[in-house]
Amino acid sequence: MRFEISKVLDAIEGRVCIDPSLARAVVDLAEVIRFQDLDGGRPASLLRLGMVIDALSRELEEDSVQVYAVVHRALLSDADLTSNERMVVRRWADDGLVEVLDNPGDRMLEVADLLGLPVISRMRFDGLRGRYPWLVEQPGRVVAPVPGPGGPAFVAHVGGGDAPVAGSRSGAGVKLLARRWRCPEPGCTLFGGGGGGGAFADLARVQSSPAGQAPPTLRGGVPTCPRHGARLSDAGPRPRTEVLAVRIGGLVRRRFVLTDEQPVLVGRAPDRDGGIVLGQWLNDEARRWISRNHIQLELRVGEIIVTDLSTNGSGIRPGGSMTESDRIPLAPQQSRVLAENDMVELYPGVQVGRAEELPTGASYTPTSVMAEAPTMAMRLPRP
């Protein structure tokens, strides 16, 4: 059972990030782990984050959904968690996958405001509605997880409904996310060189692109490191980005960020770090057709350029049209600029395009991060 729980925690780890382009909701981890009524288990459990992430995937009808977790530092030594769970949260902190703060305050709402994300919380935020009007003006921006017959469901704090709804990035958020920021504190995992000084520094991941850097907090209008309280220095413009998605069989399986700093390979099993691996979602025929390195995507002067690297070729679906006569063949080694709403089709039913232009339309359930959880860890309340 211990091995199974570790596998679940590893799966959950792949769903937490501080990348403004990939996170789909903001959560307070210290609060979520204590939603005891979701499974009827012990007072605190990190597995409840996985249950909430699964619920978010179901509501958004999208696989591999990621969340932006804000963590109170006390959670790293919380005796209600197992020693393994505490170790995992500390590793996430040292890897820069979550924001760990001594006093989170309303940081969760600030992040949601700057990034235009929904908030998953049972708190009412009564004293903060003047500062963040969308708390009461935008139904679905704050949703509470509650027990449901098939796992957690969501209830909106305002206006009814059950689906988390994203908003627009605030004006301050747009300005902050246009720049890179640097913290003067050595080893700052949010605004530094990455990986330094932590108990798990030897396990820290390679620092991701500055395009994925967390938004600073604003104190008196000054960009500040939320972890150290230090004033941040401006390190120059942030790379241009485009958020792309992979859709297989009508379900959005993964989002990824394309920057003007490095091309991205997409294929069955790309042989370059940062490549988008499709093999785990393909049937046998698609695996035979799609090459290891099938296409390369580049961002040049704000335009997405696709180059076919495959043996069998690809196709362009102009404007998203699925009419076969509209399909434009893309031969091996041929390149093309993706116009608005264009999709690249690697194989029938396997498409890549801009995330906002690639709606999901699947009739089946996204992959669960809780698939490996032992039965006794998932005692769901009866409906």
Contacts in CASP RR format, 6 or more apart in sequence:
PFRMAT RR
TARGET T0000
AUTHOR 0000-0000-0000
METHOD contacts of the structure
MODEL  1
MRFEISKVLDAIEGRVCIDPSLARAVVDLAEVIRFQDLDGGRPASLLRLG
MVIDALSRELEEDSVQVYAVVHRALLSDADLTSNERMVVRRWADDGLVEV
LDNPGDRMLEVADLLGLPVISRMRFDGLRGRYPWLVEQPGRVVAPVPGPG
GPAFVAHVGGGDAPVAGSRSGAGVKLLARRWRCPEPGCTLFGGGGGGGAF
ADLARVQSSPAGQAPPTLRGGVPTCPRHGARLSDAGPRPRTEVLAVRIGG
LVRRRFVLTDEQPVLVGRAPDRDGGIVLGQWLNDEARRWISRNHIQLELR
VGEIIVTDLSTNGSGIRPGGSMTESDRIPLAPQQSRVLAENDMVELYPGV
QVGRAEELPTGASYTPTSVMAEAPTMAMRLPRP
1 374 0 8 1.000
1 376 0 8 1.000
1 377 0 8 1.000
2 84 0 8 1.000
4 372 0 8 1.000
4 373 0 8 1.000
4 374 0 8 1.000
5 47 0 8 1.000
5 84 0 8 1.000
5 373 0 8 1.000
5 374 0 8 1.000
5 377 0 8 1.000
6 84 0 8 1.000
7 372 0 8 1.000
8 47 0 8 1.000
8 50 0 8 1.000
8 369 0 8 1.000
8 370 0 8 1.000
8 372 0 8 1.000
8 373 0 8 1.000
8 377 0 8 1.000
9 46 0 8 1.000
9 47 0 8 1.000
9 84 0 8 1.000
9 85 0 8 1.000
9 88 0 8 1.000
11 50 0 8 1.000
11 369 0 8 1.000
11 370 0 8 1.000
11 371 0 8 1.000
11 372 0 8 1.000
12 46 0 8 1.000
12 47 0 8 1.000
12 49 0 8 1.000
12 50 0 8 1.000
12 53 0 8 1.000
12 369 0 8 1.000
13 88 0 8 1.000
13 91 0 8 1.000
13 92 0 8 1.000
13 97 0 8 1.000
14 66 0 8 1.000
15 50 0 8 1.000
15 53 0 8 1.000
15 64 0 8 1.000
15 65 0 8 1.000
15 66 0 8 1.000
15 67 0 8 1.000
15 369 0 8 1.000
16 49 0 8 1.000
16 66 0 8 1.000
16 67 0 8 1.000
16 68 0 8 1.000
16 69 0 8 1.000
16 92 0 8 1.000
16 97 0 8 1.000
16 98 0 8 1.000
17 23 0 8 1.000
17 66 0 8 1.000
17 67 0 8 1.000
17 68 0 8 1.000
17 97 0 8 1.000
18 68 0 8 1.000
18 96 0 8 1.000
18 97 0 8 1.000
18 98 0 8 1.000
18 99 0 8 1.000
18 190 0 8 1.000
18 212 0 8 1.000
18 213 0 8 1.000
18 214 0 8 1.000
19 66 0 8 1.000
19 208 0 8 1.000
19 211 0 8 1.000
19 212 0 8 1.000
19 257 0 8 1.000
20 114 0 8 1.000
20 115 0 8 1.000
20 177 0 8 1.000
20 212 0 8 1.000
20 213 0 8 1.000
20 214 0 8 1.000
20 215 0 8 1.000
21 211 0 8 1.000
21 212 0 8 1.000
21 241 0 8 1.000
21 243 0 8 1.000
21 255 0 8 1.000
21 257 0 8 1.000
22 66 0 8 1.000
22 212 0 8 1.000
22 243 0 8 1.000
22 255 0 8 1.000
22 256 0 8 1.000
22 257 0 8 1.000
23 66 0 8 1.000
23 67 0 8 1.000
23 68 0 8 1.000
23 115 0 8 1.000
23 117 0 8 1.000
24 56 0 8 1.000
24 60 0 8 1.000
24 62 0 8 1.000
24 65 0 8 1.000
24 66 0 8 1.000
24 67 0 8 1.000
24 117 0 8 1.000
24 118 0 8 1.000
24 164 0 8 1.000
24 166 0 8 1.000
25 56 0 8 1.000
25 65 0 8 1.000
25 67 0 8 1.000
25 68 0 8 1.000
25 117 0 8 1.000
25 118 0 8 1.000
25 119 0 8 1.000
25 120 0 8 1.000
25 164 0 8 1.000
26 67 0 8 1.000
26 68 0 8 1.000
26 69 0 8 1.000
26 70 0 8 1.000
26 108 0 8 1.000
26 111 0 8 1.000
26 112 0 8 1.000
26 115 0 8 1.000
26 117 0 8 1.000
26 118 0 8 1.000
26 119 0 8 1.000
26 120 0 8 1.000
27 49 0 8 1.000
27 52 0 8 1.000
27 67 0 8 1.000
27 68 0 8 1.000
27 69 0 8 1.000
27 70 0 8 1.000
27 108 0 8 1.000
27 119 0 8 1.000
27 120 0 8 1.000
27 121 0 8 1.000
28 69 0 8 1.000
28 70 0 8 1.000
28 72 0 8 1.000
28 104 0 8 1.000
28 108 0 8 1.000
28 121 0 8 1.000
28 123 0 8 1.000
29 49 0 8 1.000
29 69 0 8 1.000
29 70 0 8 1.000
29 71 0 8 1.000
29 72 0 8 1.000
29 75 0 8 1.000
29 89 0 8 1.000
29 98 0 8 1.000
30 71 0 8 1.000
30 72 0 8 1.000
30 74 0 8 1.000
30 75 0 8 1.000
30 78 0 8 1.000
30 104 0 8 1.000
31 121 0 8 1.000
31 122 0 8 1.000
31 123 0 8 1.000
32 48 0 8 1.000
32 49 0 8 1.000
32 52 0 8 1.000
32 120 0 8 1.000
32 145 0 8 1.000
33 44 0 8 1.000
33 45 0 8 1.000
33 46 0 8 1.000
33 48 0 8 1.000
33 49 0 8 1.000
33 75 0 8 1.000
33 81 0 8 1.000
34 43 0 8 1.000
34 44 0 8 1.000
34 48 0 8 1.000
34 80 0 8 1.000
35 48 0 8 1.000
35 52 0 8 1.000
35 122 0 8 1.000
35 145 0 8 1.000
35 152 0 8 1.000
36 42 0 8 1.000
36 43 0 8 1.000
37 146 0 8 1.000
37 147 0 8 1.000
37 381 0 8 1.000
38 48 0 8 1.000
38 51 0 8 1.000
38 52 0 8 1.000
38 145 0 8 1.000
38 147 0 8 1.000
38 151 0 8 1.000
38 152 0 8 1.000
38 380 0 8 1.000
38 381 0 8 1.000
39 45 0 8 1.000
39 47 0 8 1.000
39 48 0 8 1.000
39 51 0 8 1.000
39 377 0 8 1.000
39 378 0 8 1.000
39 379 0 8 1.000
39 380 0 8 1.000
39 381 0 8 1.000
40 379 0 8 1.000
40 381 0 8 1.000
41 379 0 8 1.000
42 80 0 8 1.000
43 80 0 8 1.000
44 78 0 8 1.000
44 80 0 8 1.000
44 81 0 8 1.000
45 81 0 8 1.000
45 85 0 8 1.000
45 377 0 8 1.000
46 81 0 8 1.000
46 85 0 8 1.000
46 88 0 8 1.000
46 89 0 8 1.000
47 370 0 8 1.000
47 373 0 8 1.000
47 377 0 8 1.000
47 378 0 8 1.000
49 67 0 8 1.000
49 69 0 8 1.000
50 369 0 8 1.000
50 370 0 8 1.000
51 145 0 8 1.000
51 151 0 8 1.000
51 152 0 8 1.000
51 370 0 8 1.000
51 378 0 8 1.000
52 67 0 8 1.000
52 120 0 8 1.000
52 145 0 8 1.000
52 152 0 8 1.000
53 65 0 8 1.000
53 67 0 8 1.000
53 369 0 8 1.000
54 151 0 8 1.000
54 152 0 8 1.000
54 366 0 8 1.000
54 368 0 8 1.000
54 369 0 8 1.000
54 370 0 8 1.000
55 145 0 8 1.000
55 151 0 8 1.000
55 152 0 8 1.000
55 153 0 8 1.000
55 154 0 8 1.000
56 65 0 8 1.000
56 67 0 8 1.000
56 120 0 8 1.000
56 154 0 8 1.000
56 164 0 8 1.000
57 63 0 8 1.000
57 64 0 8 1.000
57 65 0 8 1.000
57 366 0 8 1.000
57 367 0 8 1.000
57 368 0 8 1.000
58 365 0 8 1.000
58 366 0 8 1.000
59 154 0 8 1.000
59 162 0 8 1.000
59 163 0 8 1.000
59 164 0 8 1.000
60 163 0 8 1.000
60 164 0 8 1.000
60 360 0 8 1.000
61 251 0 8 1.000
61 252 0 8 1.000
61 360 0 8 1.000
61 361 0 8 1.000
61 362 0 8 1.000
61 366 0 8 1.000
62 251 0 8 1.000
62 252 0 8 1.000
62 360 0 8 1.000
62 366 0 8 1.000
63 251 0 8 1.000
63 252 0 8 1.000
63 253 0 8 1.000
63 254 0 8 1.000
63 366 0 8 1.000
63 367 0 8 1.000
64 253 0 8 1.000
64 254 0 8 1.000
64 255 0 8 1.000
64 366 0 8 1.000
64 367 0 8 1.000
65 366 0 8 1.000
66 255 0 8 1.000
67 120 0 8 1.000
68 99 0 8 1.000
68 111 0 8 1.000
68 115 0 8 1.000
68 117 0 8 1.000
69 92 0 8 1.000
69 97 0 8 1.000
69 98 0 8 1.000
69 99 0 8 1.000
70 98 0 8 1.000
70 99 0 8 1.000
70 101 0 8 1.000
70 104 0 8 1.000
70 107 0 8 1.000
70 108 0 8 1.000
70 111 0 8 1.000
71 89 0 8 1.000
71 92 0 8 1.000
71 93 0 8 1.000
71 98 0 8 1.000
71 99 0 8 1.000
71 100 0 8 1.000
71 101 0 8 1.000
71 104 0 8 1.000
72 100 0 8 1.000
72 101 0 8 1.000
72 102 0 8 1.000
72 103 0 8 1.000
72 104 0 8 1.000
73 100 0 8 1.000
73 101 0 8 1.000
73 102 0 8 1.000
75 81 0 8 1.000
75 89 0 8 1.000
76 86 0 8 1.000
76 89 0 8 1.000
76 90 0 8 1.000
76 93 0 8 1.000
76 100 0 8 1.000
77 86 0 8 1.000
78 86 0 8 1.000
81 89 0 8 1.000
89 98 0 8 1.000
90 199 0 8 1.000
90 200 0 8 1.000
91 200 0 8 1.000
91 203 0 8 1.000
92 98 0 8 1.000
93 100 0 8 1.000
93 189 0 8 1.000
94 189 0 8 1.000
94 195 0 8 1.000
94 196 0 8 1.000
94 197 0 8 1.000
94 198 0 8 1.000
94 199 0 8 1.000
94 200 0 8 1.000
94 201 0 8 1.000
94 203 0 8 1.000
94 204 0 8 1.000
95 189 0 8 1.000
95 195 0 8 1.000
95 200 0 8 1.000
95 203 0 8 1.000
95 204 0 8 1.000
95 205 0 8 1.000
96 189 0 8 1.000
96 190 0 8 1.000
96 194 0 8 1.000
96 195 0 8 1.000
96 204 0 8 1.000
96 205 0 8 1.000
97 205 0 8 1.000
99 107 0 8 1.000
99 111 0 8 1.000
99 190 0 8 1.000
99 214 0 8 1.000
99 226 0 8 1.000
99 227 0 8 1.000
100 227 0 8 1.000
101 107 0 8 1.000
101 226 0 8 1.000
101 227 0 8 1.000
106 125 0 8 1.000
106 128 0 8 1.000
106 131 0 8 1.000
107 217 0 8 1.000
107 226 0 8 1.000
108 119 0 8 1.000
108 121 0 8 1.000
109 119 0 8 1.000
109 125 0 8 1.000
109 128 0 8 1.000
109 131 0 8 1.000
109 132 0 8 1.000
109 135 0 8 1.000
110 217 0 8 1.000
110 218 0 8 1.000
111 117 0 8 1.000
111 214 0 8 1.000
111 215 0 8 1.000
112 118 0 8 1.000
112 119 0 8 1.000
112 132 0 8 1.000
112 141 0 8 1.000
113 132 0 8 1.000
113 134 0 8 1.000
113 170 0 8 1.000
113 173 0 8 1.000
114 169 0 8 1.000
114 170 0 8 1.000
114 172 0 8 1.000
114 173 0 8 1.000
114 176 0 8 1.000
114 177 0 8 1.000
114 215 0 8 1.000
115 169 0 8 1.000
115 173 0 8 1.000
115 177 0 8 1.000
115 215 0 8 1.000
116 166 0 8 1.000
116 167 0 8 1.000
116 168 0 8 1.000
116 169 0 8 1.000
116 170 0 8 1.000
117 166 0 8 1.000
117 167 0 8 1.000
118 140 0 8 1.000
118 141 0 8 1.000
118 142 0 8 1.000
118 143 0 8 1.000
118 164 0 8 1.000
118 165 0 8 1.000
118 166 0 8 1.000
118 167 0 8 1.000
119 141 0 8 1.000
119 142 0 8 1.000
119 143 0 8 1.000
120 143 0 8 1.000
120 144 0 8 1.000
120 145 0 8 1.000
120 154 0 8 1.000
120 164 0 8 1.000
121 142 0 8 1.000
121 144 0 8 1.000
122 144 0 8 1.000
122 145 0 8 1.000
124 157 0 8 1.000
125 132 0 8 1.000
125 135 0 8 1.000
125 142 0 8 1.000
128 135 0 8 1.000
129 135 0 8 1.000
129 136 0 8 1.000
134 141 0 8 1.000
134 167 0 8 1.000
135 141 0 8 1.000
135 142 0 8 1.000
135 157 0 8 1.000
135 158 0 8 1.000
136 158 0 8 1.000
137 158 0 8 1.000
138 158 0 8 1.000
138 165 0 8 1.000
138 167 0 8 1.000
139 156 0 8 1.000
139 158 0 8 1.000
139 159 0 8 1.000
139 160 0 8 1.000
139 161 0 8 1.000
139 165 0 8 1.000
140 156 0 8 1.000
140 157 0 8 1.000
140 158 0 8 1.000
140 159 0 8 1.000
140 160 0 8 1.000
140 161 0 8 1.000
140 163 0 8 1.000
140 164 0 8 1.000
140 165 0 8 1.000
141 158 0 8 1.000
141 164 0 8 1.000
141 165 0 8 1.000
141 167 0 8 1.000
142 156 0 8 1.000
142 157 0 8 1.000
142 158 0 8 1.000
143 154 0 8 1.000
143 155 0 8 1.000
143 156 0 8 1.000
143 157 0 8 1.000
143 162 0 8 1.000
143 163 0 8 1.000
143 164 0 8 1.000
144 154 0 8 1.000
144 155 0 8 1.000
144 156 0 8 1.000
144 157 0 8 1.000
145 152 0 8 1.000
145 153 0 8 1.000
145 154 0 8 1.000
146 152 0 8 1.000
146 153 0 8 1.000
146 154 0 8 1.000
146 155 0 8 1.000
147 153 0 8 1.000
147 380 0 8 1.000
147 381 0 8 1.000
148 380 0 8 1.000
148 381 0 8 1.000
148 383 0 8 1.000
149 380 0 8 1.000
149 383 0 8 1.000
150 380 0 8 1.000
150 383 0 8 1.000
151 380 0 8 1.000
153 162 0 8 1.000
154 162 0 8 1.000
154 163 0 8 1.000
154 164 0 8 1.000
155 161 0 8 1.000
155 162 0 8 1.000
156 162 0 8 1.000
156 163 0 8 1.000
169 177 0 8 1.000
172 218 0 8 1.000
173 215 0 8 1.000
176 215 0 8 1.000
176 216 0 8 1.000
176 218 0 8 1.000
176 223 0 8 1.000
177 215 0 8 1.000
177 238 0 8 1.000
178 237 0 8 1.000
178 238 0 8 1.000
179 234 0 8 1.000
179 235 0 8 1.000
179 236 0 8 1.000
179 237 0 8 1.000
179 238 0 8 1.000
180 210 0 8 1.000
180 213 0 8 1.000
180 234 0 8 1.000
180 235 0 8 1.000
180 236 0 8 1.000
180 237 0 8 1.000
180 238 0 8 1.000
181 191 0 8 1.000
181 213 0 8 1.000
181 216 0 8 1.000
181 223 0 8 1.000
181 232 0 8 1.000
181 233 0 8 1.000
181 234 0 8 1.000
181 235 0 8 1.000
182 191 0 8 1.000
182 192 0 8 1.000
182 232 0 8 1.000
182 233 0 8 1.000
182 234 0 8 1.000
182 235 0 8 1.000
183 190 0 8 1.000
183 191 0 8 1.000
183 192 0 8 1.000
183 225 0 8 1.000
183 227 0 8 1.000
183 228 0 8 1.000
183 230 0 8 1.000
183 232 0 8 1.000
184 230 0 8 1.000
184 231 0 8 1.000
184 233 0 8 1.000
185 225 0 8 1.000
185 227 0 8 1.000
185 228 0 8 1.000
185 230 0 8 1.000
186 196 0 8 1.000
186 197 0 8 1.000
187 193 0 8 1.000
187 194 0 8 1.000
187 195 0 8 1.000
187 196 0 8 1.000
187 197 0 8 1.000
188 194 0 8 1.000
188 225 0 8 1.000
188 227 0 8 1.000
188 228 0 8 1.000
189 195 0 8 1.000
189 196 0 8 1.000
189 204 0 8 1.000
189 227 0 8 1.000
190 213 0 8 1.000
190 214 0 8 1.000
190 225 0 8 1.000
190 226 0 8 1.000
190 227 0 8 1.000
191 213 0 8 1.000
191 214 0 8 1.000
191 216 0 8 1.000
191 225 0 8 1.000
191 232 0 8 1.000
192 207 0 8 1.000
193 207 0 8 1.000
194 204 0 8 1.000
194 207 0 8 1.000
195 201 0 8 1.000
195 204 0 8 1.000
195 205 0 8 1.000
195 207 0 8 1.000
196 204 0 8 1.000
198 204 0 8 1.000
209 239 0 8 1.000
209 257 0 8 1.000
209 259 0 8 1.000
209 261 0 8 1.000
209 262 0 8 1.000
210 235 0 8 1.000
210 238 0 8 1.000
210 239 0 8 1.000
211 238 0 8 1.000
211 239 0 8 1.000
211 241 0 8 1.000
211 257 0 8 1.000
211 259 0 8 1.000
211 261 0 8 1.000
212 257 0 8 1.000
213 238 0 8 1.000
214 226 0 8 1.000
216 223 0 8 1.000
216 224 0 8 1.000
216 225 0 8 1.000
216 226 0 8 1.000
216 232 0 8 1.000
217 223 0 8 1.000
217 224 0 8 1.000
217 225 0 8 1.000
217 226 0 8 1.000
217 229 0 8 1.000
218 224 0 8 1.000
219 229 0 8 1.000
222 231 0 8 1.000
223 231 0 8 1.000
223 232 0 8 1.000
223 234 0 8 1.000
224 230 0 8 1.000
224 231 0 8 1.000
224 232 0 8 1.000
225 231 0 8 1.000
225 232 0 8 1.000
239 259 0 8 1.000
239 260 0 8 1.000
239 261 0 8 1.000
240 259 0 8 1.000
240 260 0 8 1.000
240 299 0 8 1.000
240 302 0 8 1.000
241 257 0 8 1.000
241 258 0 8 1.000
241 259 0 8 1.000
241 299 0 8 1.000
242 257 0 8 1.000
242 258 0 8 1.000
242 299 0 8 1.000
242 302 0 8 1.000
242 304 0 8 1.000
242 354 0 8 1.000
243 255 0 8 1.000
243 256 0 8 1.000
243 257 0 8 1.000
243 258 0 8 1.000
243 354 0 8 1.000
243 355 0 8 1.000
243 356 0 8 1.000
244 255 0 8 1.000
244 256 0 8 1.000
244 257 0 8 1.000
244 258 0 8 1.000
244 297 0 8 1.000
244 304 0 8 1.000
244 352 0 8 1.000
244 353 0 8 1.000
244 354 0 8 1.000
244 355 0 8 1.000
245 252 0 8 1.000
245 253 0 8 1.000
245 254 0 8 1.000
245 255 0 8 1.000
245 256 0 8 1.000
245 352 0 8 1.000
245 353 0 8 1.000
245 354 0 8 1.000
245 355 0 8 1.000
245 358 0 8 1.000
246 252 0 8 1.000
246 253 0 8 1.000
246 254 0 8 1.000
246 256 0 8 1.000
246 266 0 8 1.000
246 276 0 8 1.000
246 278 0 8 1.000
246 350 0 8 1.000
246 351 0 8 1.000
246 352 0 8 1.000
247 253 0 8 1.000
247 349 0 8 1.000
247 350 0 8 1.000
247 351 0 8 1.000
247 352 0 8 1.000
247 353 0 8 1.000
247 358 0 8 1.000
247 360 0 8 1.000
248 278 0 8 1.000
248 281 0 8 1.000
248 282 0 8 1.000
248 349 0 8 1.000
248 350 0 8 1.000
248 351 0 8 1.000
249 349 0 8 1.000
249 350 0 8 1.000
249 362 0 8 1.000
250 349 0 8 1.000
250 360 0 8 1.000
250 361 0 8 1.000
250 362 0 8 1.000
251 360 0 8 1.000
251 361 0 8 1.000
251 362 0 8 1.000
251 364 0 8 1.000
251 366 0 8 1.000
252 355 0 8 1.000
252 358 0 8 1.000
252 359 0 8 1.000
252 360 0 8 1.000
253 278 0 8 1.000
253 281 0 8 1.000
254 276 0 8 1.000
255 355 0 8 1.000
256 264 0 8 1.000
256 276 0 8 1.000
258 264 0 8 1.000
258 297 0 8 1.000
258 298 0 8 1.000
258 299 0 8 1.000
258 304 0 8 1.000
259 299 0 8 1.000
260 299 0 8 1.000
260 300 0 8 1.000
260 301 0 8 1.000
260 302 0 8 1.000
263 296 0 8 1.000
263 297 0 8 1.000
263 298 0 8 1.000
264 274 0 8 1.000
264 275 0 8 1.000
264 276 0 8 1.000
264 296 0 8 1.000
264 297 0 8 1.000
265 271 0 8 1.000
265 272 0 8 1.000
265 274 0 8 1.000
265 275 0 8 1.000
265 276 0 8 1.000
265 293 0 8 1.000
265 294 0 8 1.000
265 295 0 8 1.000
265 296 0 8 1.000
265 297 0 8 1.000
265 309 0 8 1.000
266 275 0 8 1.000
266 276 0 8 1.000
266 278 0 8 1.000
266 294 0 8 1.000
266 295 0 8 1.000
266 296 0 8 1.000
266 297 0 8 1.000
266 346 0 8 1.000
266 352 0 8 1.000
267 275 0 8 1.000
267 276 0 8 1.000
267 277 0 8 1.000
267 278 0 8 1.000
267 279 0 8 1.000
267 290 0 8 1.000
267 291 0 8 1.000
267 292 0 8 1.000
267 293 0 8 1.000
267 294 0 8 1.000
267 295 0 8 1.000
267 346 0 8 1.000
268 277 0 8 1.000
268 278 0 8 1.000
268 279 0 8 1.000
268 282 0 8 1.000
268 287 0 8 1.000
268 290 0 8 1.000
268 291 0 8 1.000
268 292 0 8 1.000
268 294 0 8 1.000
269 277 0 8 1.000
269 279 0 8 1.000
269 292 0 8 1.000
270 276 0 8 1.000
270 277 0 8 1.000
270 292 0 8 1.000
270 293 0 8 1.000
271 292 0 8 1.000
271 293 0 8 1.000
272 293 0 8 1.000
278 290 0 8 1.000
278 294 0 8 1.000
278 346 0 8 1.000
278 350 0 8 1.000
279 287 0 8 1.000
279 290 0 8 1.000
282 290 0 8 1.000
282 347 0 8 1.000
282 350 0 8 1.000
286 347 0 8 1.000
286 350 0 8 1.000
289 312 0 8 1.000
289 346 0 8 1.000
289 347 0 8 1.000
290 310 0 8 1.000
290 312 0 8 1.000
290 346 0 8 1.000
290 347 0 8 1.000
290 350 0 8 1.000
291 309 0 8 1.000
291 310 0 8 1.000
291 311 0 8 1.000
291 312 0 8 1.000
293 309 0 8 1.000
293 310 0 8 1.000
294 308 0 8 1.000
294 309 0 8 1.000
294 310 0 8 1.000
294 313 0 8 1.000
294 314 0 8 1.000
294 346 0 8 1.000
295 306 0 8 1.000
295 307 0 8 1.000
295 308 0 8 1.000
295 309 0 8 1.000
295 310 0 8 1.000
295 314 0 8 1.000
295 344 0 8 1.000
295 346 0 8 1.000
295 352 0 8 1.000
296 306 0 8 1.000
296 307 0 8 1.000
296 309 0 8 1.000
297 304 0 8 1.000
297 305 0 8 1.000
297 306 0 8 1.000
297 352 0 8 1.000
298 304 0 8 1.000
298 305 0 8 1.000
298 307 0 8 1.000
299 305 0 8 1.000
303 337 0 8 1.000
303 338 0 8 1.000
304 337 0 8 1.000
304 338 0 8 1.000
304 354 0 8 1.000
305 335 0 8 1.000
305 336 0 8 1.000
305 337 0 8 1.000
305 338 0 8 1.000
306 314 0 8 1.000
306 316 0 8 1.000
306 330 0 8 1.000
306 335 0 8 1.000
306 336 0 8 1.000
306 338 0 8 1.000
306 344 0 8 1.000
306 352 0 8 1.000
307 333 0 8 1.000
307 334 0 8 1.000
307 335 0 8 1.000
308 314 0 8 1.000
308 330 0 8 1.000
308 331 0 8 1.000
308 332 0 8 1.000
308 333 0 8 1.000
308 334 0 8 1.000
308 335 0 8 1.000
309 332 0 8 1.000
309 333 0 8 1.000
310 332 0 8 1.000
310 346 0 8 1.000
311 332 0 8 1.000
312 332 0 8 1.000
313 329 0 8 1.000
313 330 0 8 1.000
313 331 0 8 1.000
313 332 0 8 1.000
314 329 0 8 1.000
314 330 0 8 1.000
314 344 0 8 1.000
314 345 0 8 1.000
314 346 0 8 1.000
315 327 0 8 1.000
315 328 0 8 1.000
315 329 0 8 1.000
315 330 0 8 1.000
315 344 0 8 1.000
315 345 0 8 1.000
315 346 0 8 1.000
316 327 0 8 1.000
316 328 0 8 1.000
316 330 0 8 1.000
316 336 0 8 1.000
316 338 0 8 1.000
316 342 0 8 1.000
316 343 0 8 1.000
316 344 0 8 1.000
316 345 0 8 1.000
317 326 0 8 1.000
317 327 0 8 1.000
317 342 0 8 1.000
317 343 0 8 1.000
317 344 0 8 1.000
317 345 0 8 1.000
317 351 0 8 1.000
318 326 0 8 1.000
318 328 0 8 1.000
318 339 0 8 1.000
318 341 0 8 1.000
318 342 0 8 1.000
319 339 0 8 1.000
319 340 0 8 1.000
319 341 0 8 1.000
319 342 0 8 1.000
319 343 0 8 1.000
320 341 0 8 1.000
320 342 0 8 1.000
320 343 0 8 1.000
320 357 0 8 1.000
321 327 0 8 1.000
327 345 0 8 1.000
328 336 0 8 1.000
330 336 0 8 1.000
330 344 0 8 1.000
338 344 0 8 1.000
338 353 0 8 1.000
338 354 0 8 1.000
340 357 0 8 1.000
341 354 0 8 1.000
341 357 0 8 1.000
342 353 0 8 1.000
343 351 0 8 1.000
343 352 0 8 1.000
343 353 0 8 1.000
343 357 0 8 1.000
343 358 0 8 1.000
344 351 0 8 1.000
344 352 0 8 1.000
344 353 0 8 1.000
345 351 0 8 1.000
346 352 0 8 1.000
351 358 0 8 1.000
370 378 0 8 1.000
END
